[in-house]
Amino acid sequence: MSDESARVHVAFRKQVSDGNYGSESAEVWLDVFEDDDDAAIAVRLEAARRLVHAELAKSPAWRVRDAVTPSELPPDQLPPPDDPEDLPL
């Protein structure tokens, strides 16, 4: 489609703290067209999300990498935190 007015800009951006009073971010902007259906736009946004997370996963800061690495367990199945009284001194 060549009509410039038919374009819509969609963005996915993620900003993550590096744990040292700084942050890193990555952003992808997409051009979609008004006649694209919601499913096509959702597929493009999912691709943008993967690209942003893949870029942040290359960070030298482990906290940034950890923030964009999905947990293998759903949050409701994560083990409870250690009891502080059970930790070695």
VOGU-31065 format. One record per residue (C-alpha): residue in three letters; residue number from 0; x, y, z. Coordinates in nm, 4 decimals. Example, Ala and Ser with C-alpha at 12.3 -4.5 7.8 and 13.67 -1.06 7.14 Angstrom:
<vexvos>
<vexvo><vovo>Ala</vovo><selo>0</selo><xx>1.2300</xx><yy>-0.4500</yy><zz>0.7800</zz></vexvo>
<vexvo><vovo>Ser</vovo><selo>1</selo><xx>1.3670</xx><yy>-0.1060</yy><zz>0.7140</zz></vexvo>
</vexvos>
This chain:
<vexvos>
<vexvo><vovo>Met</vovo><selo>0</selo><xx>0.0000</xx><yy>0.0000</yy><zz>0.0000</zz></vexvo>
<vexvo><vovo>Ser</vovo><selo>1</selo><xx>0.1589</xx><yy>0.3283</yy><zz>-0.1040</zz></vexvo>
<vexvo><vovo>Asp</vovo><selo>2</selo><xx>-0.0839</xx><yy>0.5775</yy><zz>0.0543</zz></vexvo>
<vexvo><vovo>Glu</vovo><selo>3</selo><xx>0.1170</xx><yy>0.7427</yy><zz>0.3351</zz></vexvo>
<vexvo><vovo>Ser</vovo><selo>4</selo><xx>-0.1992</xx><yy>0.8326</yy><zz>0.5304</zz></vexvo>
<vexvo><vovo>Ala</vovo><selo>5</selo><xx>-0.2886</xx><yy>0.4640</yy><zz>0.5622</zz></vexvo>
<vexvo><vovo>Arg</vovo><selo>6</selo><xx>0.0150</xx><yy>0.3895</yy><zz>0.7804</zz></vexvo>
<vexvo><vovo>Val</vovo><selo>7</selo><xx>-0.0119</xx><yy>0.3480</yy><zz>1.1532</zz></vexvo>
<vexvo><vovo>His</vovo><selo>8</selo><xx>0.2946</xx><yy>0.3384</yy><zz>1.3774</zz></vexvo>
<vexvo><vovo>Val</vovo><selo>9</selo><xx>0.3075</xx><yy>0.0821</yy><zz>1.6545</zz></vexvo>
<vexvo><vovo>Ala</vovo><selo>10</selo><xx>0.5935</xx><yy>0.0520</yy><zz>1.9028</zz></vexvo>
<vexvo><vovo>Phe</vovo><selo>11</selo><xx>0.7117</xx><yy>-0.1930</yy><zz>2.1649</zz></vexvo>
<vexvo><vovo>Arg</vovo><selo>12</selo><xx>0.9614</xx><yy>-0.0599</yy><zz>2.4187</zz></vexvo>
<vexvo><vovo>Lys</vovo><selo>13</selo><xx>1.1127</xx><yy>-0.2099</yy><zz>2.7306</zz></vexvo>
<vexvo><vovo>Gln</vovo><selo>14</selo><xx>1.3306</xx><yy>-0.0315</yy><zz>2.9864</zz></vexvo>
<vexvo><vovo>Val</vovo><selo>15</selo><xx>1.5096</xx><yy>-0.2316</yy><zz>3.2540</zz></vexvo>
<vexvo><vovo>Ser</vovo><selo>16</selo><xx>1.7084</xx><yy>-0.1159</yy><zz>3.5583</zz></vexvo>
<vexvo><vovo>Asp</vovo><selo>17</selo><xx>2.0708</xx><yy>-0.2289</yy><zz>3.5629</zz></vexvo>
<vexvo><vovo>Gly</vovo><selo>18</selo><xx>2.0752</xx><yy>-0.2245</yy><zz>3.9428</zz></vexvo>
<vexvo><vovo>Asn</vovo><selo>19</selo><xx>2.3346</xx><yy>0.0564</yy><zz>3.9526</zz></vexvo>
<vexvo><vovo>Tyr</vovo><selo>20</selo><xx>2.1085</xx><yy>0.3609</yy><zz>3.9232</zz></vexvo>
<vexvo><vovo>Gly</vovo><selo>21</selo><xx>2.1016</xx><yy>0.3218</yy><zz>3.5454</zz></vexvo>
<vexvo><vovo>Ser</vovo><selo>22</selo><xx>1.8861</xx><yy>0.1486</yy><zz>3.2921</zz></vexvo>
<vexvo><vovo>Glu</vovo><selo>23</selo><xx>1.8949</xx><yy>0.0028</yy><zz>2.9449</zz></vexvo>
<vexvo><vovo>Ser</vovo><selo>24</selo><xx>1.6162</xx><yy>0.0096</yy><zz>2.6927</zz></vexvo>
<vexvo><vovo>Ala</vovo><selo>25</selo><xx>1.5373</xx><yy>-0.1231</yy><zz>2.3498</zz></vexvo>
<vexvo><vovo>Glu</vovo><selo>26</selo><xx>1.2563</xx><yy>-0.0213</yy><zz>2.1207</zz></vexvo>
<vexvo><vovo>Val</vovo><selo>27</selo><xx>1.1085</xx><yy>-0.1378</yy><zz>1.7908</zz></vexvo>
<vexvo><vovo>Trp</vovo><selo>28</selo><xx>0.8753</xx><yy>0.0755</yy><zz>1.5794</zz></vexvo>
<vexvo><vovo>Leu</vovo><selo>29</selo><xx>0.6534</xx><yy>-0.0908</yy><zz>1.3227</zz></vexvo>
<vexvo><vovo>Asp</vovo><selo>30</selo><xx>0.4578</xx><yy>0.0482</yy><zz>1.0331</zz></vexvo>
<vexvo><vovo>Val</vovo><selo>31</selo><xx>0.1276</xx><yy>-0.1287</yy><zz>0.9922</zz></vexvo>
<vexvo><vovo>Phe</vovo><selo>32</selo><xx>-0.1561</xx><yy>-0.0384</yy><zz>0.7642</zz></vexvo>
<vexvo><vovo>Glu</vovo><selo>33</selo><xx>-0.5107</xx><yy>0.0549</yy><zz>0.8560</zz></vexvo>
<vexvo><vovo>Asp</vovo><selo>34</selo><xx>-0.6467</xx><yy>-0.2422</yy><zz>0.6635</zz></vexvo>
<vexvo><vovo>Asp</vovo><selo>35</selo><xx>-0.4305</xx><yy>-0.4951</yy><zz>0.8566</zz></vexvo>
<vexvo><vovo>Asp</vovo><selo>36</selo><xx>-0.6465</xx><yy>-0.7052</yy><zz>1.0830</zz></vexvo>
<vexvo><vovo>Asp</vovo><selo>37</selo><xx>-0.5848</xx><yy>-0.7314</yy><zz>1.4562</zz></vexvo>
<vexvo><vovo>Ala</vovo><selo>38</selo><xx>-0.4277</xx><yy>-1.0779</yy><zz>1.4233</zz></vexvo>
<vexvo><vovo>Ala</vovo><selo>39</selo><xx>-0.1658</xx><yy>-0.9524</yy><zz>1.1741</zz></vexvo>
<vexvo><vovo>Ile</vovo><selo>40</selo><xx>-0.0803</xx><yy>-0.6588</yy><zz>1.3999</zz></vexvo>
<vexvo><vovo>Ala</vovo><selo>41</selo><xx>-0.0566</xx><yy>-0.8908</yy><zz>1.7024</zz></vexvo>
<vexvo><vovo>Val</vovo><selo>42</selo><xx>0.1881</xx><yy>-1.1156</yy><zz>1.5148</zz></vexvo>
<vexvo><vovo>Arg</vovo><selo>43</selo><xx>0.4063</xx><yy>-0.8141</yy><zz>1.4317</zz></vexvo>
<vexvo><vovo>Leu</vovo><selo>44</selo><xx>0.3978</xx><yy>-0.6897</yy><zz>1.7901</zz></vexvo>
<vexvo><vovo>Glu</vovo><selo>45</selo><xx>0.4987</xx><yy>-1.0344</yy><zz>1.9169</zz></vexvo>
<vexvo><vovo>Ala</vovo><selo>46</selo><xx>0.7942</xx><yy>-1.0284</yy><zz>1.6755</zz></vexvo>
<vexvo><vovo>Ala</vovo><selo>47</selo><xx>0.8865</xx><yy>-0.6813</yy><zz>1.8049</zz></vexvo>
<vexvo><vovo>Arg</vovo><selo>48</selo><xx>0.8700</xx><yy>-0.8087</yy><zz>2.1636</zz></vexvo>
<vexvo><vovo>Arg</vovo><selo>49</selo><xx>1.1049</xx><yy>-1.0974</yy><zz>2.0776</zz></vexvo>
<vexvo><vovo>Leu</vovo><selo>50</selo><xx>1.3502</xx><yy>-0.8595</yy><zz>1.9091</zz></vexvo>
<vexvo><vovo>Val</vovo><selo>51</selo><xx>1.3534</xx><yy>-0.6193</yy><zz>2.2053</zz></vexvo>
<vexvo><vovo>His</vovo><selo>52</selo><xx>1.4010</xx><yy>-0.8996</yy><zz>2.4578</zz></vexvo>
<vexvo><vovo>Ala</vovo><selo>53</selo><xx>1.6744</xx><yy>-1.0604</yy><zz>2.2454</zz></vexvo>
<vexvo><vovo>Glu</vovo><selo>54</selo><xx>1.8628</xx><yy>-0.7307</yy><zz>2.2306</zz></vexvo>
<vexvo><vovo>Leu</vovo><selo>55</selo><xx>1.8368</xx><yy>-0.6712</yy><zz>2.6052</zz></vexvo>
<vexvo><vovo>Ala</vovo><selo>56</selo><xx>1.9441</xx><yy>-1.0324</yy><zz>2.6688</zz></vexvo>
<vexvo><vovo>Lys</vovo><selo>57</selo><xx>2.2867</xx><yy>-0.9353</yy><zz>2.5235</zz></vexvo>
<vexvo><vovo>Ser</vovo><selo>58</selo><xx>2.3433</xx><yy>-0.6764</yy><zz>2.7972</zz></vexvo>
<vexvo><vovo>Pro</vovo><selo>59</selo><xx>2.6656</xx><yy>-0.6910</yy><zz>2.9991</zz></vexvo>
<vexvo><vovo>Ala</vovo><selo>60</selo><xx>2.4541</xx><yy>-0.6231</yy><zz>3.3110</zz></vexvo>
<vexvo><vovo>Trp</vovo><selo>61</selo><xx>2.3303</xx><yy>-0.9512</yy><zz>3.4591</zz></vexvo>
<vexvo><vovo>Arg</vovo><selo>62</selo><xx>2.0235</xx><yy>-0.7820</yy><zz>3.6155</zz></vexvo>
<vexvo><vovo>Val</vovo><selo>63</selo><xx>1.9097</xx><yy>-0.6627</yy><zz>3.2727</zz></vexvo>
<vexvo><vovo>Arg</vovo><selo>64</selo><xx>1.9619</xx><yy>-1.0098</yy><zz>3.1236</zz></vexvo>
<vexvo><vovo>Asp</vovo><selo>65</selo><xx>1.7793</xx><yy>-1.1684</yy><zz>3.4168</zz></vexvo>
<vexvo><vovo>Ala</vovo><selo>66</selo><xx>1.4840</xx><yy>-0.9297</yy><zz>3.3808</zz></vexvo>
<vexvo><vovo>Val</vovo><selo>67</selo><xx>1.4198</xx><yy>-1.0351</yy><zz>3.0209</zz></vexvo>
<vexvo><vovo>Thr</vovo><selo>68</selo><xx>1.4786</xx><yy>-1.4082</yy><zz>3.0745</zz></vexvo>
<vexvo><vovo>Pro</vovo><selo>69</selo><xx>1.1450</xx><yy>-1.5833</yy><zz>3.1228</zz></vexvo>
<vexvo><vovo>Ser</vovo><selo>70</selo><xx>1.1022</xx><yy>-1.7992</yy><zz>3.4284</zz></vexvo>
<vexvo><vovo>Glu</vovo><selo>71</selo><xx>1.0573</xx><yy>-2.1682</yy><zz>3.3595</zz></vexvo>
<vexvo><vovo>Leu</vovo><selo>72</selo><xx>0.7804</xx><yy>-2.1856</yy><zz>3.6199</zz></vexvo>
<vexvo><vovo>Pro</vovo><selo>73</selo><xx>0.4630</xx><yy>-1.9804</yy><zz>3.6283</zz></vexvo>
<vexvo><vovo>Pro</vovo><selo>74</selo><xx>0.4672</xx><yy>-1.7337</yy><zz>3.9213</zz></vexvo>
<vexvo><vovo>Asp</vovo><selo>75</selo><xx>0.2040</xx><yy>-1.9308</yy><zz>4.1138</zz></vexvo>
<vexvo><vovo>Gln</vovo><selo>76</selo><xx>0.4284</xx><yy>-2.2411</yy><zz>4.1028</zz></vexvo>
<vexvo><vovo>Leu</vovo><selo>77</selo><xx>0.7543</xx><yy>-2.0790</yy><zz>4.2178</zz></vexvo>
<vexvo><vovo>Pro</vovo><selo>78</selo><xx>0.8904</xx><yy>-2.2159</yy><zz>4.5457</zz></vexvo>
<vexvo><vovo>Pro</vovo><selo>79</selo><xx>0.8409</xx><yy>-1.9955</yy><zz>4.8515</zz></vexvo>
<vexvo><vovo>Pro</vovo><selo>80</selo><xx>1.1378</xx><yy>-1.7759</yy><zz>4.9471</zz></vexvo>
<vexvo><vovo>Asp</vovo><selo>81</selo><xx>1.3787</xx><yy>-1.9197</yy><zz>5.2024</zz></vexvo>
<vexvo><vovo>Asp</vovo><selo>82</selo><xx>1.2884</xx><yy>-1.8658</yy><zz>5.5643</zz></vexvo>
<vexvo><vovo>Pro</vovo><selo>83</selo><xx>1.5530</xx><yy>-1.6235</yy><zz>5.6999</zz></vexvo>
<vexvo><vovo>Glu</vovo><selo>84</selo><xx>1.5761</xx><yy>-1.8303</yy><zz>6.0195</zz></vexvo>
<vexvo><vovo>Asp</vovo><selo>85</selo><xx>1.6794</xx><yy>-2.1375</yy><zz>5.8180</zz></vexvo>
<vexvo><vovo>Leu</vovo><selo>86</selo><xx>1.9717</xx><yy>-1.9647</yy><zz>5.6445</zz></vexvo>
<vexvo><vovo>Pro</vovo><selo>87</selo><xx>2.3250</xx><yy>-2.0396</yy><zz>5.7653</zz></vexvo>
<vexvo><vovo>Leu</vovo><selo>88</selo><xx>2.4950</xx><yy>-1.7675</yy><zz>5.9663</zz></vexvo>
</vexvos>
